[in-house]
């Protein structure tokens, strides 16, 4: 399978720091749930259906996205979103990265 545009480098923008990176370096997220109880879920395999948003898997970028209220804008949904599960995932992954360095 070939790319539709040879030579074109895929990049995505982190909703926290707004820097562009390769999708491999970013964590893809999706929204699940019904009206009034929307939850942001990590999608490390980049396979979940639906609209996705990307974030560097660091606590700093996560906190920036929360402070900027970037999650509802990125997913184009009204109101606040539950990011508790994503917060735990990012904190766990961030701690693993610190230990491997």
N, C-alpha and C positions, 0 to 999 in steps of 0.2 A: 504494500500500500504506500503510495507516495503522497506527500503534502500537496494541497491545492496550490500553494504558493511556494515554490522552491526558493530557498534562501531567506525566507521570512522567519524571524525568530519569535516564538511565542512568548508573550509576557503578560502578566496579570498585575494589578495594582493592589497592594495591601490596604485594607480599609482602615487600618490603624495609623501607620506612618505615612501612607500615600506614596511609598516608593514602589517602583516597578521591579519585578523579579520574575524569574522563571517559575512556572507552575510547580516544578519539582521542589522549590525552596519554600513554597507557601502551603498552608493548610486550607483546603477547600471546606466550606461549610454550607449546609442547607437548612431550611426551616421545615419543621414538622408540627402537626397538630391542627386543631380546628380554631375557629374564631374565639378570641378571648384567652386562649391557652397555647400560643405559638412558642415553640422551643427551637433554639439554634443547636444543631447537631454537627459534630465534626464529621468530615467525610475524607479520611486520609487516603482512601483508595481512588478518589475522584470518580466515583461511579454512580452515586445516588442521583435519582431523577430530580428534576426541578431546578429552579434558579439557584445558582451558587454564588458565593462571595469568597474572597481569599484574604488570608491573614498570615503574617509571619507567626510561627508557633512559639512566640515569646510572650512573657508576662507583660513586658513594656508595650508591645503593639496591642495586646488585648486590652490593657487598661486605657490606652489612648483611644481605641475604638469605642469603649464604653463611655469615656468622658465626652467624646465628640458626638455621641448618640448616632454612630455610623451604622449600626445593625439594621434598624428599620429602613433607612435610606437605601442601603445596599440590597436588601431583599424586596424593596418597594412594597412594604406592608405598613399599615398604620399602627400606632401605639407601641408600647414597650414589648420586648421579647425576653423570654427566660433564657439567660446565658449561663446558668449555674453549671450544667454538665460540660459546656465548652470551657468554662473557667477551670474546672478540675482537670480536664484533658490537657489544656495548655500548661497548667502548673506542673502536672506530672511529667509531661514531655520536656518542659524547660528544665526540671530537676534532673532528668536523665541526661540531657545535653551537657549540663554542668559537670556531672560525674564522669563523663567520657572524655573530657578535655584534660 
